[in-house]
Amino acid sequence: QVQLVESGGGLVQAGGSLRLSCAASGRTFSSYAMGWFRQAPGKEREVVAAISWSGGRTYYGDSMKGRVTISRDNAKNTVSLQMNRLKPEDTAVYYCAASRDYSDRVVIAPSEYDYWGQGTQVTVSS
């Protein structure tokens, strides 16, 4: 069982930056691929970024590629998402998710994730 708690969301002006963090419980955090997803009202949940359990592989979705960086610290059971040059269309609830994985791959499909955080709101004003 893994519990995920996101933090770092808030209101920011267009062009600004935010850093989201996700703290995971449990002693097997390094056995999980991690991902950040977002969902805006009326839209489907989409992957923002994903990282393998070792941190050696990363994936970025098209919507924020070039403006975000995902990282993890297995010693601290945390995964972070640095977001830069934010746009109003980035406004959404951002979720952290964990997928049990032994192959050190990135996991992209939401259906492959086993655990989800409660989400943190990011609002970008124009």
C-alpha positions as CSV (number, residue, x, y, z in Angstrom):
1,Q,0.0,0.0,0.0
2,V,1.3,3.4,-1.0
3,Q,-0.2,6.8,0.1
4,L,0.6,9.8,-2.0
5,V,0.3,13.4,-0.8
6,E,0.9,16.3,-3.3
7,S,1.8,19.8,-2.3
8,G,3.0,23.0,-4.0
9,G,0.0,24.0,-6.1
10,G,-1.4,27.5,-6.0
11,L,-2.1,30.6,-8.0
12,V,0.6,31.9,-10.3
13,Q,0.8,34.5,-13.1
14,A,1.4,33.4,-16.7
15,G,5.1,33.0,-17.2
16,G,5.7,32.1,-13.6
17,S,7.0,28.8,-12.1
18,L,5.8,26.3,-9.6
19,R,7.3,23.2,-8.0
20,L,5.0,20.4,-7.1
21,S,6.1,17.7,-4.7
22,C,4.7,14.3,-3.9
23,A,5.5,12.5,-0.7
24,A,5.0,8.8,-0.6
25,S,4.5,6.5,2.4
26,G,5.8,3.0,2.5
27,R,9.3,1.4,2.4
28,T,9.1,0.2,-1.3
29,F,8.9,3.6,-3.0
30,S,11.9,2.6,-5.2
31,S,9.8,-0.2,-6.6
32,Y,7.4,2.2,-8.2
33,A,7.4,4.1,-11.4
34,M,5.9,7.5,-10.8
35,G,4.0,10.0,-12.8
36,W,2.4,13.4,-12.8
37,F,-1.0,13.8,-14.5
38,R,-3.4,16.7,-14.8
39,Q,-7.1,17.1,-15.4
40,A,-8.8,20.3,-16.3
41,P,-12.6,20.7,-16.1
42,G,-14.4,18.9,-18.9
43,K,-11.1,17.3,-20.1
44,E,-9.6,13.8,-19.8
45,R,-6.7,13.2,-17.4
46,E,-3.4,13.5,-19.3
47,V,0.1,12.6,-18.5
48,V,2.4,15.5,-17.8
49,A,5.6,13.5,-17.0
50,A,6.7,10.1,-15.8
51,I,9.8,8.7,-14.3
52,S,11.1,5.1,-13.9
53,W,11.8,3.7,-10.4
54,S,15.6,4.3,-10.7
55,G,15.1,7.8,-12.1
56,G,17.1,6.8,-15.2
57,R,14.2,7.1,-17.6
58,T,11.8,10.0,-18.0
59,Y,8.9,10.9,-20.3
60,Y,7.2,14.2,-21.0
61,G,3.8,14.7,-22.5
62,D,3.5,17.0,-25.4
63,S,1.4,19.6,-23.5
64,M,4.3,20.7,-21.3
65,K,7.4,19.3,-22.9
66,G,10.3,21.7,-22.6
67,R,8.7,23.5,-19.6
68,V,8.7,20.8,-17.0
69,T,11.2,18.6,-15.3
70,I,10.4,15.5,-13.2
71,S,12.8,14.1,-10.6
72,R,12.7,11.7,-7.7
73,D,14.6,11.1,-4.5
74,N,14.2,7.5,-3.5
75,A,16.0,8.1,-0.2
76,K,13.3,10.7,0.8
77,N,10.3,9.0,-0.9
78,T,9.5,12.0,-3.0
79,V,8.9,12.9,-6.6
80,S,8.9,16.5,-7.9
81,L,7.7,18.4,-10.9
82,Q,9.3,21.7,-11.7
83,M,7.0,23.7,-14.0
84,N,8.3,26.8,-15.8
85,R,6.8,29.4,-18.2
86,L,3.3,28.5,-17.1
87,K,0.4,29.3,-19.3
88,P,-3.3,29.8,-18.4
89,E,-4.1,26.6,-20.3
90,D,-2.0,24.8,-17.7
91,T,-4.7,25.4,-15.1
92,A,-5.8,22.0,-13.8
93,V,-5.7,19.7,-10.9
94,Y,-2.3,17.9,-10.8
95,Y,-2.1,14.4,-9.6
96,C,0.8,12.2,-8.5
97,A,0.6,8.5,-9.2
98,A,2.5,5.3,-8.5
99,S,2.8,2.2,-10.6
100,R,4.3,-1.0,-9.3
101,D,7.1,-1.8,-11.7
102,Y,10.2,-4.1,-11.7
103,S,11.5,-3.3,-15.2
104,D,12.6,0.3,-14.7
105,R,10.4,1.7,-17.4
106,V,8.3,4.8,-17.6
107,V,4.6,4.2,-17.3
108,I,2.4,6.5,-19.3
109,A,-1.2,5.2,-19.3
110,P,-3.3,6.2,-16.3
111,S,-4.8,2.7,-16.2
112,E,-1.5,1.2,-15.3
113,Y,-1.1,3.2,-12.2
114,D,-2.0,1.6,-8.9
115,Y,-2.1,4.5,-6.5
116,W,-3.1,8.2,-6.8
117,G,-2.8,11.2,-4.7
118,Q,-5.7,13.6,-3.9
119,G,-4.5,16.2,-6.3
120,T,-3.3,19.8,-6.0
121,Q,-4.9,22.7,-7.8
122,V,-2.7,24.8,-10.1
123,T,-4.2,28.0,-11.4
124,V,-2.4,30.2,-13.9
125,S,-3.8,33.7,-14.4
126,S,-3.4,35.7,-17.6
